[in-house]
Amino acid sequence: MLQPAAADLAAAGLTLTIEGSRATVTVDRQDRGAACARAVPAVGVLADIGRCLPGSIRLVLLRIIGGLPPFDHVRVDPTAAGGRDRPGMAGDCPASPGSPGFVGDRQRALDWLSRPDLFSIAVVSGWAVGALRLALACDLRVFCADAYLAMDGIRHGRVPALGVSDTLVDLVGYGRALDLCVTGRAVSGTQAYMLGLADRVAAPVDLADAVEDLAAALLAPPRGLAVEVKALLLHSRERSRPDQRRAERDTQLRAERDVQLRTSAEAVPPG
């Protein structure tokens, strides 16, 4: 399928690059005003990106680049897990009238990032307060220590964590999820890691290396088994304990057969 047109990507504040088995989607949130204007077209374009990716793609990097903190921002203590609230915190965009279909589209626009045949990593830097929902749609998250994020949609008439509320509760528990969604307080990248929202946190100078190390590790195992393991974990919450054990056994047996087939093929002399 054809990739989204360059004009559509630009209108949504997105860029897409494909190199080998990796695709990188960059979300530019450095200009908050422009980000608000791009919010509606971005929904459709993000969904289009998921539909157009070739089957050779194994890894998607979702890079969310925030800007500088607002002038009245009160810096939170990066060593504290609680964070501090700030009245008038600028972040998500005001709600715009929408149909049930549009709301559903927003919920589903990032579902493709959890497909079993892909690994997805969100990489967040800068003041990206309204982008936590995007990051939670990915399998794994690497935050820059000086990033700032929040679920502040409730301040602007939006349901926080739209489409990813179950993921948020799984990661931090009901109480912290309620706190983050209703208070809309911002947390730094370091705080997000301490809360369980991020899988890695890195200083700005180390961010690129941290992302590359994680990406390389995810791509190292055989693709077939990696897909099986991701699917096994993704569906574990939907199955009863006996069904999950059965799925584990079936996956293990298929993996052993694949190893035997590869070993046999390697043992056959070229001729």
TADA-V415160 format. One record per residue. PSI is psi as a letter, one per 40 degrees, with the letter a starting at -180 (999 if undefined). D_FIRST is the distance of its C-alpha to the first C-alpha in Angstrom with 1 decimal. Layout:
psi;d_first
PSI;D_FIRST
PSI;D_FIRST
This chain:
psi;d_first
i;0.0
i;3.8
i;6.5
i;9.3
i;11.8
d;14.8
d;17.1
d;15.6
d;15.7
d;19.2
d;20.3
e;19.5
f;21.3
i;18.4
i;17.2
h;14.4
i;15.2
h;13.9
h;16.7
b;16.7
e;16.3
i;16.7
h;14.8
h;17.2
h;16.9
h;20.1
h;21.7
h;24.5
f;27.4
d;30.2
h;31.0
d;31.6
d;32.0
d;28.7
d;27.1
d;28.5
d;27.2
e;23.6
d;23.8
d;22.5
d;19.4
d;18.6
d;18.3
d;15.3
d;13.6
d;14.3
d;12.8
d;9.5
d;9.7
d;10.3
d;7.4
e;4.8
h;7.4
i;7.6
e;10.4
e;12.8
h;13.3
d;16.6
h;17.9
h;17.0
h;19.8
g;20.2
h;22.8
h;24.9
h;27.3
i;30.2
a;33.0
i;36.8
i;38.8
i;40.4
d;43.9
e;45.5
h;43.6
h;46.0
h;44.8
i;44.7
h;46.4
e;43.7
e;46.0
h;46.4
e;44.2
d;45.2
i;44.2
i;45.8
i;44.9
h;44.9
i;45.7
f;43.3
h;40.6
h;37.7
b;34.2
i;31.9
i;31.5
i;33.6
i;32.2
i;30.9
h;31.3
i;28.4
i;27.9
d;27.5
d;23.9
d;23.2
d;25.2
d;23.2
d;19.9
d;21.6
d;22.6
e;19.2
d;17.1
e;17.8
d;18.0
e;15.0
e;17.2
e;19.6
i;17.3
d;19.5
e;17.1
i;17.1
h;20.0
h;20.1
h;22.9
h;24.0
h;26.1
h;28.4
i;30.9
a;33.2
g;34.1
f;31.0
d;32.9
e;30.3
e;27.6
d;29.0
d;26.8
d;23.7
d;25.3
e;26.3
e;22.8
i;22.4
d;24.0
i;26.4
h;27.8
h;29.6
h;31.6
i;33.6
d;37.3
e;37.7
i;34.7
h;35.6
i;33.7
i;34.7
g;33.8
e;35.5
d;33.6
d;36.7
d;38.6
f;36.2
f;35.9
i;32.8
h;32.6
i;32.3
f;29.8
h;27.8
e;25.4
e;27.0
d;30.6
d;30.9
d;29.6
d;32.1
d;35.0
d;34.1
d;34.2
e;37.4
i;39.1
d;40.0
d;42.7
d;40.8
d;37.7
d;40.0
d;41.6
d;38.4
d;37.0
d;40.2
d;41.9
e;38.7
i;40.4
i;38.7
i;38.7
i;38.3
d;36.0
d;39.0
d;40.0
d;36.5
d;36.8
d;40.3
e;39.1
e;36.4
d;33.4
i;32.5
d;32.4
i;33.4
i;35.1
i;35.9
i;37.8
d;36.0
e;36.9
e;35.7
d;32.4
d;30.2
d;32.1
d;31.9
d;28.1
d;27.8
d;30.3
d;28.5
d;25.1
d;26.8
d;28.6
d;25.6
e;23.9
d;27.2
i;27.4
h;25.7
d;22.2
d;23.1
d;26.2
d;24.7
d;22.1
d;25.1
d;27.2
d;24.9
d;24.4
d;28.1
d;28.9
d;26.4
e;27.9
d;31.5
d;32.5
e;31.5
i;33.7
i;37.4
d;39.1
d;39.7
d;36.1
d;34.9
d;37.4
d;36.3
d;32.7
d;33.9
d;35.9
d;33.1
d;30.9
d;33.8
d;34.5
d;30.9
d;31.1
d;34.5
d;33.3
d;30.4
d;33.1
d;35.4
d;32.8
d;31.9
d;35.6
d;36.4
d;33.8
d;35.1
e;38.7
h;38.1
i;39.5
h;37.4
999;38.7
